[in-house]
Amino acid sequence: MDIDLLFNLYLALWLAVLGAVLGSFLCCAADRGGLPTGRSRCDSCGHVLGGGELIPIFSYLFSRGRCRHCGAAIPARCLAAELVGAAGFAALGIRFGPSLELVMQLILAGLLLLLSLVDWNAHVLPDKLLLAIIVNRLVFLVLLREPLGETLPRMALGAFSVSLPLLLLSLVMDWLLQKDTLGGGDIKLLFVLGLYLGWLEMLLLLIFACAVALIWAIGPGRRQAKEEIPLGPFLAAGWLSVTLFGEPLIQWYLGLLG
């Protein structure tokens, strides 16, 4: 087997561990509204969790999703955050290999995971996290020594290609319906994601996110008719999918047109 492939798989294994640990930490941070402090405890009985109860993914599975001391259910979103963190980090490791670009993408993935958890809990996309995503891109723009004459116009096109038309559309719909139709945070998130992706990738991201959100929204017994849909997690999932698979898919589609 190719030595580079073996190394990338080894890297992906450890990134999966890192992603699971980070997912667990970020889930606690989102639930507590800030960085968690002190020992981890059961939210129901207050029991201080031991080392064996803090192993990402496996602790949840072995305890069958319940506290071993009081039997209270552990929120499934904790397991989901750990699984998503593990799978996302591993996939990015395989996709980019050991590189500065991988570091940039991992930081972005972590920020998007936290942002998704906050949006899922509180239906808000904090400006501080959006600003951190912008700063991450600008820092690595310098570290990766990207040619500014080519990269900045591409970043601007990606940032405005989807966010600006949606902003104009939402303003018109807000005026016609006399109510908010699309959250401003979602539009800002599309803007900052466009700093990382091309305009074709942003279109693909939007299509993917809307399709998955629609499927989730109409699922049997899933939602109340007037319940707001947190779009942030679906946009983040769209970013990961497009980052991993968007380029070959777009090339295949353009090949059909040619």
PyRosetta script that sets phi, psi and omega in degrees:
from pyrosetta import init, pose_from_sequence

init()
pose = pose_from_sequence("MDIDLLFNLYLALWLAVLGAVLGSFLCCAADRGGLPTGRSRCDSCGHVLGGGELIPIFSYLFSRGRCRHCGAAIPARCLAAELVGAAGFAALGIRFGPSLELVMQLILAGLLLLLSLVDWNAHVLPDKLLLAIIVNRLVFLVLLREPLGETLPRMALGAFSVSLPLLLLSLVMDWLLQKDTLGGGDIKLLFVLGLYLGWLEMLLLLIFACAVALIWAIGPGRRQAKEEIPLGPFLAAGWLSVTLFGEPLIQWYLGLLG")
pose.set_psi(1, 145.5)
pose.set_omega(1, -178.1)
pose.set_phi(2, -60.5)
pose.set_psi(2, 134.1)
pose.set_omega(2, -176.8)
pose.set_phi(3, -63.5)
pose.set_psi(3, -36.1)
pose.set_omega(3, 178.9)
pose.set_phi(4, -65.4)
pose.set_psi(4, -39.6)
pose.set_omega(4, 178.4)
pose.set_phi(5, -64.7)
pose.set_psi(5, -41.8)
pose.set_omega(5, 178.3)
pose.set_phi(6, -61.6)
pose.set_psi(6, -43.0)
pose.set_omega(6, 180.0)
pose.set_phi(7, -64.8)
pose.set_psi(7, -41.5)
pose.set_omega(7, 179.3)
pose.set_phi(8, -63.9)
pose.set_psi(8, -36.9)
pose.set_omega(8, 177.1)
pose.set_phi(9, -68.2)
pose.set_psi(9, -39.5)
pose.set_omega(9, 176.3)
pose.set_phi(10, -63.5)
pose.set_psi(10, -43.1)
pose.set_omega(10, 177.0)
pose.set_phi(11, -61.3)
pose.set_psi(11, -43.1)
pose.set_omega(11, -179.3)
pose.set_phi(12, -62.3)
pose.set_psi(12, -36.2)
pose.set_omega(12, 178.9)
pose.set_phi(13, -60.7)
pose.set_psi(13, -47.4)
pose.set_omega(13, -179.0)
pose.set_phi(14, -73.3)
pose.set_psi(14, -30.6)
pose.set_omega(14, 174.8)
pose.set_phi(15, -67.6)
pose.set_psi(15, -33.6)
pose.set_omega(15, 176.3)
pose.set_phi(16, -63.0)
pose.set_psi(16, -41.5)
pose.set_omega(16, 177.2)
pose.set_phi(17, -63.0)
pose.set_psi(17, -46.0)
pose.set_omega(17, 178.8)
pose.set_phi(18, -61.0)
pose.set_psi(18, -43.0)
pose.set_omega(18, -179.1)
pose.set_phi(19, -65.0)
pose.set_psi(19, -38.1)
pose.set_omega(19, 178.1)
pose.set_phi(20, -65.8)
pose.set_psi(20, -43.7)
pose.set_omega(20, 178.2)
pose.set_phi(21, -63.3)
pose.set_psi(21, -45.1)
pose.set_omega(21, -179.8)
pose.set_phi(22, -64.3)
pose.set_psi(22, -39.8)
pose.set_omega(22, 178.3)
pose.set_phi(23, -60.2)
pose.set_psi(23, -42.2)
pose.set_omega(23, 177.7)
pose.set_phi(24, -63.2)
pose.set_psi(24, -44.6)
pose.set_omega(24, -179.9)
pose.set_phi(25, -63.7)
pose.set_psi(25, -45.3)
pose.set_omega(25, -177.2)
pose.set_phi(26, -68.3)
pose.set_psi(26, -32.1)
pose.set_omega(26, 176.7)
pose.set_phi(27, -63.6)
pose.set_psi(27, -43.2)
pose.set_omega(27, 176.3)
pose.set_phi(28, -62.3)
pose.set_psi(28, -42.7)
pose.set_omega(28, -179.9)
pose.set_phi(29, -62.1)
pose.set_psi(29, -42.4)
pose.set_omega(29, -179.9)
pose.set_phi(30, -66.9)
pose.set_psi(30, -39.8)
pose.set_omega(30, -179.5)
pose.set_phi(31, -67.6)
pose.set_psi(31, -34.9)
pose.set_omega(31, -176.2)
pose.set_phi(32, -93.2)
pose.set_psi(32, -4.4)
pose.set_omega(32, 178.0)
pose.set_phi(33, 74.0)
pose.set_psi(33, 23.4)
pose.set_omega(33, 179.2)
pose.set_phi(34, 169.6)
pose.set_psi(34, -177.0)
pose.set_omega(34, -179.2)
pose.set_phi(35, -64.0)
pose.set_psi(35, 126.8)
pose.set_omega(35, -179.6)
pose.set_phi(36, -67.6)
pose.set_psi(36, 140.0)
pose.set_omega(36, 178.7)
pose.set_phi(37, -126.2)
pose.set_psi(37, 155.7)
pose.set_omega(37, 179.0)
pose.set_phi(38, 76.5)
pose.set_psi(38, -177.0)
pose.set_omega(38, -179.2)
pose.set_phi(39, -72.5)
pose.set_psi(39, 148.5)
pose.set_omega(39, 177.0)
pose.set_phi(40, -73.6)
pose.set_psi(40, 137.1)
pose.set_omega(40, -177.6)
pose.set_phi(41, -133.9)
pose.set_psi(41, 158.8)
pose.set_omega(41, 171.1)
pose.set_phi(42, -69.8)
pose.set_psi(42, 131.2)
pose.set_omega(42, -178.6)
pose.set_phi(43, -67.5)
pose.set_psi(43, -20.1)
pose.set_omega(43, -176.2)
pose.set_phi(44, -92.2)
pose.set_psi(44, -51.3)
pose.set_omega(44, -175.0)
pose.set_phi(45, -105.2)
pose.set_psi(45, -11.1)
pose.set_omega(45, 178.4)
pose.set_phi(46, 80.7)
pose.set_psi(46, 6.6)
pose.set_omega(46, 179.7)
pose.set_phi(47, -64.1)
pose.set_psi(47, 132.1)
pose.set_omega(47, 177.4)
pose.set_phi(48, -73.2)
pose.set_psi(48, 124.5)
pose.set_omega(48, -175.7)
pose.set_phi(49, -77.7)
pose.set_psi(49, 136.0)
pose.set_omega(49, 177.4)
pose.set_phi(50, -85.1)
pose.set_psi(50, 175.6)
pose.set_omega(50, -177.5)
pose.set_phi(51, -58.8)
pose.set_psi(51, -39.5)
pose.set_omega(51, -179.5)
pose.set_phi(52, -68.3)
pose.set_psi(52, -16.7)
pose.set_omega(52, 179.8)
pose.set_phi(53, -96.8)
pose.set_psi(53, 4.1)
pose.set_omega(53, -177.2)
pose.set_phi(54, -116.6)
pose.set_psi(54, 11.5)
pose.set_omega(54, 178.3)
pose.set_phi(55, -77.9)
pose.set_psi(55, 117.4)
pose.set_omega(55, -176.7)
pose.set_phi(56, -54.7)
pose.set_psi(56, 142.4)
pose.set_omega(56, 176.5)
pose.set_phi(57, 69.9)
pose.set_psi(57, -58.8)
pose.set_omega(57, -172.7)
pose.set_phi(58, -67.5)
pose.set_psi(58, -38.4)
pose.set_omega(58, 179.2)
pose.set_phi(59, -60.9)
pose.set_psi(59, -41.1)
pose.set_omega(59, 179.3)
pose.set_phi(60, -64.4)
pose.set_psi(60, -44.6)
pose.set_omega(60, -176.9)
pose.set_phi(61, -68.3)
pose.set_psi(61, -43.9)
pose.set_omega(61, -178.0)
pose.set_phi(62, -66.6)
pose.set_psi(62, -33.6)
pose.set_omega(62, 179.8)
pose.set_phi(63, -88.9)
pose.set_psi(63, 0.8)
pose.set_omega(63, -179.6)
pose.set_phi(64, 57.5)
pose.set_psi(64, 35.2)
pose.set_omega(64, 174.6)
pose.set_phi(65, 72.7)
pose.set_psi(65, 22.8)
pose.set_omega(65, -179.8)
pose.set_phi(66, -136.1)
pose.set_psi(66, 151.1)
pose.set_omega(66, 175.5)
pose.set_phi(67, -64.8)
pose.set_psi(67, 133.0)
pose.set_omega(67, -178.0)
pose.set_phi(68, -72.1)
pose.set_psi(68, -14.2)
pose.set_omega(68, -175.1)
pose.set_phi(69, -100.3)
pose.set_psi(69, -39.7)
pose.set_omega(69, -178.8)
pose.set_phi(70, -116.8)
pose.set_psi(70, -10.3)
pose.set_omega(70, 178.4)
pose.set_phi(71, 80.9)
pose.set_psi(71, 4.1)
pose.set_omega(71, -179.6)
pose.set_phi(72, -68.6)
pose.set_psi(72, 145.7)
pose.set_omega(72, -178.7)
pose.set_phi(73, -70.2)
pose.set_psi(73, 136.1)
pose.set_omega(73, 173.4)
pose.set_phi(74, -89.1)
pose.set_psi(74, 130.0)
pose.set_omega(74, -177.6)
pose.set_phi(75, -54.0)
pose.set_psi(75, 132.0)
pose.set_omega(75, -178.9)
pose.set_phi(76, -64.3)
pose.set_psi(76, -20.7)
pose.set_omega(76, -179.5)
pose.set_phi(77, -65.0)
pose.set_psi(77, -23.4)
pose.set_omega(77, 176.8)
pose.set_phi(78, -65.1)
pose.set_psi(78, -46.9)
pose.set_omega(78, 177.1)
pose.set_phi(79, -64.0)
pose.set_psi(79, -41.5)
pose.set_omega(79, -179.4)
pose.set_phi(80, -60.9)
pose.set_psi(80, -43.1)
pose.set_omega(80, -180.0)
pose.set_phi(81, -63.6)
pose.set_psi(81, -39.5)
pose.set_omega(81, 179.5)
pose.set_phi(82, -68.0)
pose.set_psi(82, -41.8)
pose.set_omega(82, 179.7)
pose.set_phi(83, -66.8)
pose.set_psi(83, -43.5)
pose.set_omega(83, 179.4)
pose.set_phi(84, -64.4)
pose.set_psi(84, -43.1)
pose.set_omega(84, 177.8)
pose.set_phi(85, -60.2)
pose.set_psi(85, -45.5)
pose.set_omega(85, -179.3)
pose.set_phi(86, -64.2)
pose.set_psi(86, -49.5)
pose.set_omega(86, -177.3)
pose.set_phi(87, -66.5)
pose.set_psi(87, -42.7)
pose.set_omega(87, -178.5)
pose.set_phi(88, -64.7)
pose.set_psi(88, -46.6)
pose.set_omega(88, -179.7)
pose.set_phi(89, -64.7)
pose.set_psi(89, -41.7)
pose.set_omega(89, 179.6)
pose.set_phi(90, -63.7)
pose.set_psi(90, -44.0)
pose.set_omega(90, -179.4)
pose.set_phi(91, -64.0)
pose.set_psi(91, -39.9)
pose.set_omega(91, 178.2)
pose.set_phi(92, -66.8)
pose.set_psi(92, -35.6)
pose.set_omega(92, 177.3)
pose.set_phi(93, -63.1)
pose.set_psi(93, -41.2)
pose.set_omega(93, 177.8)
pose.set_phi(94, -68.6)
pose.set_psi(94, -38.6)
pose.set_omega(94, -176.2)
pose.set_phi(95, -68.6)
pose.set_psi(95, -43.2)
pose.set_omega(95, -172.5)
pose.set_phi(96, -106.9)
pose.set_psi(96, -19.4)
pose.set_omega(96, -177.8)
pose.set_phi(97, 66.6)
pose.set_psi(97, -179.3)
pose.set_omega(97, -179.2)
pose.set_phi(98, -69.0)
pose.set_psi(98, 108.2)
pose.set_omega(98, -176.4)
pose.set_phi(99, -163.2)
pose.set_psi(99, 164.6)
pose.set_omega(99, 174.8)
pose.set_phi(100, -64.2)
pose.set_psi(100, -34.8)
pose.set_omega(100, 178.9)
pose.set_phi(101, -62.9)
pose.set_psi(101, -36.7)
pose.set_omega(101, 176.7)
pose.set_phi(102, -60.5)
pose.set_psi(102, -42.5)
pose.set_omega(102, 179.4)
pose.set_phi(103, -60.0)
pose.set_psi(103, -44.4)
pose.set_omega(103, 178.6)
pose.set_phi(104, -60.0)
pose.set_psi(104, -44.2)
pose.set_omega(104, -178.0)
pose.set_phi(105, -69.0)
pose.set_psi(105, -35.2)
pose.set_omega(105, 178.2)
pose.set_phi(106, -67.6)
pose.set_psi(106, -40.8)
pose.set_omega(106, 176.7)
pose.set_phi(107, -62.8)
pose.set_psi(107, -43.7)
pose.set_omega(107, 178.1)
pose.set_phi(108, -61.8)
pose.set_psi(108, -42.6)
pose.set_omega(108, -179.9)
pose.set_phi(109, -61.6)
pose.set_psi(109, -41.7)
pose.set_omega(109, 178.3)
pose.set_phi(110, -63.6)
pose.set_psi(110, -43.4)
pose.set_omega(110, 178.8)
pose.set_phi(111, -64.3)
pose.set_psi(111, -39.9)
pose.set_omega(111, 179.2)
pose.set_phi(112, -68.6)
pose.set_psi(112, -34.5)
pose.set_omega(112, 177.3)
pose.set_phi(113, -65.8)
pose.set_psi(113, -45.1)
pose.set_omega(113, 177.6)
pose.set_phi(114, -63.2)
pose.set_psi(114, -44.5)
pose.set_omega(114, 179.5)
pose.set_phi(115, -60.4)
pose.set_psi(115, -40.2)
pose.set_omega(115, 179.5)
pose.set_phi(116, -65.3)
pose.set_psi(116, -41.7)
pose.set_omega(116, 179.7)
pose.set_phi(117, -65.7)
pose.set_psi(117, -40.4)
pose.set_omega(117, 177.7)
pose.set_phi(118, -65.1)
pose.set_psi(118, -43.9)
pose.set_omega(118, 179.6)
pose.set_phi(119, -63.8)
pose.set_psi(119, -39.0)
pose.set_omega(119, 179.5)
pose.set_phi(120, -64.3)
pose.set_psi(120, -39.0)
pose.set_omega(120, -178.1)
pose.set_phi(121, -78.8)
pose.set_psi(121, -45.5)
pose.set_omega(121, -169.5)
pose.set_phi(122, -117.5)
pose.set_psi(122, -2.9)
pose.set_omega(122, -178.8)
pose.set_phi(123, 56.6)
pose.set_psi(123, 47.1)
pose.set_omega(123, 177.3)
pose.set_phi(124, -146.2)
pose.set_psi(124, 144.4)
pose.set_omega(124, 176.6)
pose.set_phi(125, -113.2)
pose.set_psi(125, 100.4)
pose.set_omega(125, -173.0)
pose.set_phi(126, -61.5)
pose.set_psi(126, 135.6)
pose.set_omega(126, 179.3)
pose.set_phi(127, -62.0)
pose.set_psi(127, -31.5)
pose.set_omega(127, -179.8)
pose.set_phi(128, -62.3)
pose.set_psi(128, -39.1)
pose.set_omega(128, 178.8)
pose.set_phi(129, -71.2)
pose.set_psi(129, -38.4)
pose.set_omega(129, 176.9)
pose.set_phi(130, -63.4)
pose.set_psi(130, -40.4)
pose.set_omega(130, 177.7)
pose.set_phi(131, -65.0)
pose.set_psi(131, -38.7)
pose.set_omega(131, 178.3)
pose.set_phi(132, -62.7)
pose.set_psi(132, -36.0)
pose.set_omega(132, 177.5)
pose.set_phi(133, -65.3)
pose.set_psi(133, -40.0)
pose.set_omega(133, 177.1)
pose.set_phi(134, -64.8)
pose.set_psi(134, -45.8)
pose.set_omega(134, -179.6)
pose.set_phi(135, -61.0)
pose.set_psi(135, -41.4)
pose.set_omega(135, 178.5)
pose.set_phi(136, -57.7)
pose.set_psi(136, -44.0)
pose.set_omega(136, -179.6)
pose.set_phi(137, -65.7)
pose.set_psi(137, -42.2)
pose.set_omega(137, -177.5)
pose.set_phi(138, -68.4)
pose.set_psi(138, -38.4)
pose.set_omega(138, 179.0)
pose.set_phi(139, -62.6)
pose.set_psi(139, -45.4)
pose.set_omega(139, -177.2)
pose.set_phi(140, -79.4)
pose.set_psi(140, -16.6)
pose.set_omega(140, 170.4)
pose.set_phi(141, -59.8)
pose.set_psi(141, -38.0)
pose.set_omega(141, 178.2)
pose.set_phi(142, -78.8)
pose.set_psi(142, -46.8)
pose.set_omega(142, -176.2)
pose.set_phi(143, -63.9)
pose.set_psi(143, -35.3)
pose.set_omega(143, 179.9)
pose.set_phi(144, -82.8)
pose.set_psi(144, -5.1)
pose.set_omega(144, 177.8)
pose.set_phi(145, 54.7)
pose.set_psi(145, 45.1)
pose.set_omega(145, 179.2)
pose.set_phi(146, -73.9)
pose.set_psi(146, 142.0)
pose.set_omega(146, 178.9)
pose.set_phi(147, -66.5)
pose.set_psi(147, 116.7)
pose.set_omega(147, -173.3)
pose.set_phi(148, -63.4)
pose.set_psi(148, -36.3)
pose.set_omega(148, -178.4)
pose.set_phi(149, -61.3)
pose.set_psi(149, -30.1)
pose.set_omega(149, 178.3)
pose.set_phi(150, -94.4)
pose.set_psi(150, -39.1)
pose.set_omega(150, -170.6)
pose.set_phi(151, -76.2)
pose.set_psi(151, -43.4)
pose.set_omega(151, -176.7)
pose.set_phi(152, -61.8)
pose.set_psi(152, -45.4)
pose.set_omega(152, 175.7)
pose.set_phi(153, -61.6)
pose.set_psi(153, -37.8)
pose.set_omega(153, 179.0)
pose.set_phi(154, -65.9)
pose.set_psi(154, -39.7)
pose.set_omega(154, 177.7)
pose.set_phi(155, -65.1)
pose.set_psi(155, -41.9)
pose.set_omega(155, 179.0)
pose.set_phi(156, -63.5)
pose.set_psi(156, -42.6)
pose.set_omega(156, 179.2)
pose.set_phi(157, -63.5)
pose.set_psi(157, -43.8)
pose.set_omega(157, 178.5)
pose.set_phi(158, -63.9)
pose.set_psi(158, -40.8)
pose.set_omega(158, -177.3)
pose.set_phi(159, -66.3)
pose.set_psi(159, -39.7)
pose.set_omega(159, -175.1)
pose.set_phi(160, -95.3)
pose.set_psi(160, -13.6)
pose.set_omega(160, -171.6)
pose.set_phi(161, -60.4)
pose.set_psi(161, -37.2)
pose.set_omega(161, -179.3)
pose.set_phi(162, -109.1)
pose.set_psi(162, -40.0)
pose.set_omega(162, -174.5)
pose.set_phi(163, -65.5)
pose.set_psi(163, -41.1)
pose.set_omega(163, -177.3)
pose.set_phi(164, -68.0)
pose.set_psi(164, -48.9)
pose.set_omega(164, 176.1)
pose.set_phi(165, -59.0)
pose.set_psi(165, -38.7)
pose.set_omega(165, 179.2)
pose.set_phi(166, -68.4)
pose.set_psi(166, -35.1)
pose.set_omega(166, 176.6)
pose.set_phi(167, -62.7)
pose.set_psi(167, -47.2)
pose.set_omega(167, 179.4)
pose.set_phi(168, -63.3)
pose.set_psi(168, -41.5)
pose.set_omega(168, 179.1)
pose.set_phi(169, -64.1)
pose.set_psi(169, -41.7)
pose.set_omega(169, -179.0)
pose.set_phi(170, -66.4)
pose.set_psi(170, -35.6)
pose.set_omega(170, 177.8)
pose.set_phi(171, -64.2)
pose.set_psi(171, -41.2)
pose.set_omega(171, 177.8)
pose.set_phi(172, -65.9)
pose.set_psi(172, -45.4)
pose.set_omega(172, -179.2)
pose.set_phi(173, -66.8)
pose.set_psi(173, -36.8)
pose.set_omega(173, 176.7)
pose.set_phi(174, -61.1)
pose.set_psi(174, -40.5)
pose.set_omega(174, -179.5)
pose.set_phi(175, -69.4)
pose.set_psi(175, -40.7)
pose.set_omega(175, -178.6)
pose.set_phi(176, -70.7)
pose.set_psi(176, -41.6)
pose.set_omega(176, -175.2)
pose.set_phi(177, -94.5)
pose.set_psi(177, -10.3)
pose.set_omega(177, -179.8)
pose.set_phi(178, 59.2)
pose.set_psi(178, 38.6)
pose.set_omega(178, 175.4)
pose.set_phi(179, -161.4)
pose.set_psi(179, 163.0)
pose.set_omega(179, 178.8)
pose.set_phi(180, -70.7)
pose.set_psi(180, 129.7)
pose.set_omega(180, -178.5)
pose.set_phi(181, -108.5)
pose.set_psi(181, -28.6)
pose.set_omega(181, 178.5)
pose.set_phi(182, -143.1)
pose.set_psi(182, 127.4)
pose.set_omega(182, -176.4)
pose.set_phi(183, -62.9)
pose.set_psi(183, 140.1)
pose.set_omega(183, 178.2)
pose.set_phi(184, -62.8)
pose.set_psi(184, -30.2)
pose.set_omega(184, 178.5)
pose.set_phi(185, -64.5)
pose.set_psi(185, -36.4)
pose.set_omega(185, 178.7)
pose.set_phi(186, -65.1)
pose.set_psi(186, -39.9)
pose.set_omega(186, 179.1)
pose.set_phi(187, -66.8)
pose.set_psi(187, -40.7)
pose.set_omega(187, 177.7)
pose.set_phi(188, -65.9)
pose.set_psi(188, -35.9)
pose.set_omega(188, 177.4)
pose.set_phi(189, -65.5)
pose.set_psi(189, -41.3)
pose.set_omega(189, 176.4)
pose.set_phi(190, -61.6)
pose.set_psi(190, -37.3)
pose.set_omega(190, 177.9)
pose.set_phi(191, -61.7)
pose.set_psi(191, -49.3)
pose.set_omega(191, -175.4)
pose.set_phi(192, -71.1)
pose.set_psi(192, -32.3)
pose.set_omega(192, 176.6)
pose.set_phi(193, -66.6)
pose.set_psi(193, -30.6)
pose.set_omega(193, 178.1)
pose.set_phi(194, -65.9)
pose.set_psi(194, -17.4)
pose.set_omega(194, 175.7)
pose.set_phi(195, -69.5)
pose.set_psi(195, -19.5)
pose.set_omega(195, -178.1)
pose.set_phi(196, -103.1)
pose.set_psi(196, -19.7)
pose.set_omega(196, -171.6)
pose.set_phi(197, -124.1)
pose.set_psi(197, 155.7)
pose.set_omega(197, 174.6)
pose.set_phi(198, -76.7)
pose.set_psi(198, 171.7)
pose.set_omega(198, -174.6)
pose.set_phi(199, -68.8)
pose.set_psi(199, -34.4)
pose.set_omega(199, 176.6)
pose.set_phi(200, -67.6)
pose.set_psi(200, -38.6)
pose.set_omega(200, 177.4)
pose.set_phi(201, -66.3)
pose.set_psi(201, -34.6)
pose.set_omega(201, 178.1)
pose.set_phi(202, -67.5)
pose.set_psi(202, -38.6)
pose.set_omega(202, 176.0)
pose.set_phi(203, -62.7)
pose.set_psi(203, -43.3)
pose.set_omega(203, 178.6)
pose.set_phi(204, -64.0)
pose.set_psi(204, -40.5)
pose.set_omega(204, 177.4)
pose.set_phi(205, -59.0)
pose.set_psi(205, -46.8)
pose.set_omega(205, -178.1)
pose.set_phi(206, -63.8)
pose.set_psi(206, -42.4)
pose.set_omega(206, 178.9)
pose.set_phi(207, -62.3)
pose.set_psi(207, -46.3)
pose.set_omega(207, -179.5)
pose.set_phi(208, -62.3)
pose.set_psi(208, -48.4)
pose.set_omega(208, -176.3)
pose.set_phi(209, -62.6)
pose.set_psi(209, -44.1)
pose.set_omega(209, -179.0)
pose.set_phi(210, -66.6)
pose.set_psi(210, -39.2)
pose.set_omega(210, -179.9)
pose.set_phi(211, -64.5)
pose.set_psi(211, -46.4)
pose.set_omega(211, -179.3)
pose.set_phi(212, -67.6)
pose.set_psi(212, -40.3)
pose.set_omega(212, 177.9)
pose.set_phi(213, -62.8)
pose.set_psi(213, -38.9)
pose.set_omega(213, 179.5)
pose.set_phi(214, -66.6)
pose.set_psi(214, -44.0)
pose.set_omega(214, 178.6)
pose.set_phi(215, -60.4)
pose.set_psi(215, -43.0)
pose.set_omega(215, 179.3)
pose.set_phi(216, -66.0)
pose.set_psi(216, -39.0)
pose.set_omega(216, -175.6)
pose.set_phi(217, -69.2)
pose.set_psi(217, -32.7)
pose.set_omega(217, -176.7)
pose.set_phi(218, -97.0)
pose.set_psi(218, 6.2)
pose.set_omega(218, 178.3)
pose.set_phi(219, -60.9)
pose.set_psi(219, 146.8)
pose.set_omega(219, -176.7)
pose.set_phi(220, -60.8)
pose.set_psi(220, 123.3)
pose.set_omega(220, 176.5)
pose.set_phi(221, 69.2)
pose.set_psi(221, 15.5)
pose.set_omega(221, -175.2)
pose.set_phi(222, -83.3)
pose.set_psi(222, -40.5)
pose.set_omega(222, -167.8)
pose.set_phi(223, -139.6)
pose.set_psi(223, 153.7)
pose.set_omega(223, 168.7)
pose.set_phi(224, -81.7)
pose.set_psi(224, 152.1)
pose.set_omega(224, -172.8)
pose.set_phi(225, -58.8)
pose.set_psi(225, -36.3)
pose.set_omega(225, -174.5)
pose.set_phi(226, -100.1)
pose.set_psi(226, 7.0)
pose.set_omega(226, -178.4)
pose.set_phi(227, -74.9)
pose.set_psi(227, 133.9)
pose.set_omega(227, -178.3)
pose.set_phi(228, -72.3)
pose.set_psi(228, 139.6)
pose.set_omega(228, 179.2)
pose.set_phi(229, -92.5)
pose.set_psi(229, 121.5)
pose.set_omega(229, 175.0)
pose.set_phi(230, -76.3)
pose.set_psi(230, 104.8)
pose.set_omega(230, -173.8)
pose.set_phi(231, -80.1)
pose.set_psi(231, -20.0)
pose.set_omega(231, -177.4)
pose.set_phi(232, -53.4)
pose.set_psi(232, -48.9)
pose.set_omega(232, 179.9)
pose.set_phi(233, -60.6)
pose.set_psi(233, -33.9)
pose.set_omega(233, -179.5)
pose.set_phi(234, -74.6)
pose.set_psi(234, -34.5)
pose.set_omega(234, 174.7)
pose.set_phi(235, -67.2)
pose.set_psi(235, -38.5)
pose.set_omega(235, 177.2)
pose.set_phi(236, -64.8)
pose.set_psi(236, -41.0)
pose.set_omega(236, 176.9)
pose.set_phi(237, -64.2)
pose.set_psi(237, -37.2)
pose.set_omega(237, 176.4)
pose.set_phi(238, -63.9)
pose.set_psi(238, -40.6)
pose.set_omega(238, 177.2)
pose.set_phi(239, -60.2)
pose.set_psi(239, -46.5)
pose.set_omega(239, -178.4)
pose.set_phi(240, -63.1)
pose.set_psi(240, -43.3)
pose.set_omega(240, -178.7)
pose.set_phi(241, -64.0)
pose.set_psi(241, -43.9)
pose.set_omega(241, -179.1)
pose.set_phi(242, -69.4)
pose.set_psi(242, -38.7)
pose.set_omega(242, 178.5)
pose.set_phi(243, -61.9)
pose.set_psi(243, -38.1)
pose.set_omega(243, -177.3)
pose.set_phi(244, -81.9)
pose.set_psi(244, -40.1)
pose.set_omega(244, -169.7)
pose.set_phi(245, -126.5)
pose.set_psi(245, -3.1)
pose.set_omega(245, -172.2)
pose.set_phi(246, -65.0)
pose.set_psi(246, -43.3)
pose.set_omega(246, -175.0)
pose.set_phi(247, -60.7)
pose.set_psi(247, -51.0)
pose.set_omega(247, 178.3)
pose.set_phi(248, -65.4)
pose.set_psi(248, -32.3)
pose.set_omega(248, 178.7)
pose.set_phi(249, -66.7)
pose.set_psi(249, -42.2)
pose.set_omega(249, 178.6)
pose.set_phi(250, -66.4)
pose.set_psi(250, -41.9)
pose.set_omega(250, 178.4)
pose.set_phi(251, -62.7)
pose.set_psi(251, -39.0)
pose.set_omega(251, 176.7)
pose.set_phi(252, -62.4)
pose.set_psi(252, -43.7)
pose.set_omega(252, -178.5)
pose.set_phi(253, -66.9)
pose.set_psi(253, -43.4)
pose.set_omega(253, 178.4)
pose.set_phi(254, -64.6)
pose.set_psi(254, -32.8)
pose.set_omega(254, 176.7)
pose.set_phi(255, -63.7)
pose.set_psi(255, -34.9)
pose.set_omega(255, 177.0)
pose.set_phi(256, -66.0)
pose.set_psi(256, -37.8)
pose.set_omega(256, 179.9)
pose.set_phi(257, -70.6)
pose.set_psi(257, -31.4)
pose.set_omega(257, -178.8)
pose.set_phi(258, -79.3)
pose.dump_pdb("model.pdb")
